Amino acid sequence: MRYLICAAIAAAGPVLADPAEGLWKTEPGKDGAFGHVRIAACGAELCGTLQEAFNADGSRRDSQAVGRPIVWDMQPEGGGRYGQGQIWDPQRDKTFRSKMVLHGDVLDVSGCVGPFCVAQSWRRLR
């Protein structure tokens, strides 16, 4: 019986994944560069790590930011909303308060200083 319960829990794992988990393409920065960020559970929150970096022409870019956390401590608030997180901007090397809103295969991510926020729409890759 114990094995059946463990098997049922293991099979339910993918069903229990947060809808924002996955691989996301960022919007291009001022220089046209963009990245792929993997969003995954880290405890009860969501975190994102830069998986790959690309130049404006789509060629791979060498970047010391690859493998580094980009988003962390993102707390699910229900209805596709996440808050209380932090986001690191590798082009400025600055960290901001952050929130996210999921709309199907689009993840609106914003970084804020005081009442001022800058947002990007990331597109789901897989």
C-alpha positions in Angstrom: 0.0 0.0 0.0 2.8 2.4 0.9 4.3 1.9 -2.6 1.0 2.8 -4.2 0.8 6.0 -2.3 4.4 6.9 -3.2 3.7 6.1 -6.9 0.5 8.2 -6.9 2.3 11.2 -5.4 5.2 10.9 -7.9 2.8 10.7 -10.8 0.9 13.8 -9.5 4.1 15.8 -9.4 3.8 17.3 -12.9 0.1 18.1 -12.3 1.1 20.1 -9.2 3.7 22.2 -11.0 3.0 25.9 -10.9 1.7 27.3 -14.2 4.5 29.9 -14.4 7.2 27.1 -14.3 9.0 26.6 -17.6 11.5 28.3 -20.0 10.9 31.9 -20.9 12.4 34.3 -23.5 13.0 37.8 -22.1 12.4 40.9 -24.1 15.5 42.3 -25.8 17.5 44.9 -23.8 18.7 48.2 -25.2 21.5 46.4 -27.1 19.1 43.8 -28.5 20.4 41.1 -26.3 17.9 38.7 -24.7 18.0 35.6 -22.5 16.2 32.4 -21.7 15.1 32.1 -18.1 14.1 28.9 -16.4 11.4 29.5 -13.8 11.1 26.7 -11.2 9.9 26.1 -7.7 12.3 26.9 -4.9 10.5 25.8 -1.8 7.1 27.5 -1.7 8.3 30.3 -4.0 9.4 30.5 -7.6 12.9 31.4 -8.8 14.3 32.0 -12.2 17.9 31.2 -13.5 19.4 32.6 -16.7 19.9 29.5 -18.9 21.3 31.1 -22.0 22.2 34.6 -23.3 21.9 35.7 -26.9 23.1 38.7 -29.0 20.5 40.7 -31.0 21.1 38.5 -34.1 20.2 35.3 -32.1 23.8 34.0 -31.7 24.8 32.7 -28.3 26.5 35.3 -26.1 29.2 34.6 -23.6 27.9 36.0 -20.4 29.0 35.6 -16.8 25.3 36.0 -15.9 24.4 32.5 -17.4 23.6 30.2 -14.5 22.9 33.0 -12.1 19.6 33.7 -10.4 17.6 36.4 -12.1 14.3 36.1 -10.1 13.9 34.8 -6.6 11.4 34.7 -3.7 8.4 35.1 -6.0 5.4 34.2 -3.9 2.2 32.9 -5.6 -0.8 35.2 -4.8 -3.4 33.4 -6.8 -5.0 34.2 -10.1 -1.7 34.1 -12.0 -0.2 36.8 -9.8 3.2 36.6 -8.0 4.7 39.1 -5.7 7.2 39.9 -2.9 10.1 38.8 -5.2 13.4 40.2 -6.3 14.8 40.5 -9.8 18.3 41.1 -10.9 19.0 43.2 -14.1 22.3 41.9 -15.4 22.8 44.8 -17.8 22.7 47.3 -14.9 23.9 44.8 -12.2 21.1 46.0 -9.9 18.4 44.2 -8.0 14.8 45.4 -7.7 11.6 44.5 -6.0 9.6 42.4 -8.4 6.2 41.0 -9.3 4.9 38.8 -12.1 1.5 38.2 -13.8 0.9 35.2 -16.0 -1.4 35.5 -19.0 -1.3 32.1 -20.8 2.1 31.9 -22.5 3.0 35.5 -21.6 4.6 36.4 -18.2 4.6 40.1 -17.4 7.6 40.7 -15.1 8.3 44.0 -13.5 11.1 45.5 -11.4 10.3 48.4 -9.1 12.1 51.1 -7.2 9.6 53.0 -5.0 6.4 53.5 -6.9 8.2 53.3 -10.3 8.2 50.0 -12.2 9.7 48.9 -15.5 8.0 45.9 -17.1 8.8 43.3 -19.7 6.6 40.6 -21.3 8.4 37.2 -21.4 7.2 34.6 -23.9 7.0 30.9 -23.0 9.4 28.6 -24.9 8.4 25.3 -23.4 
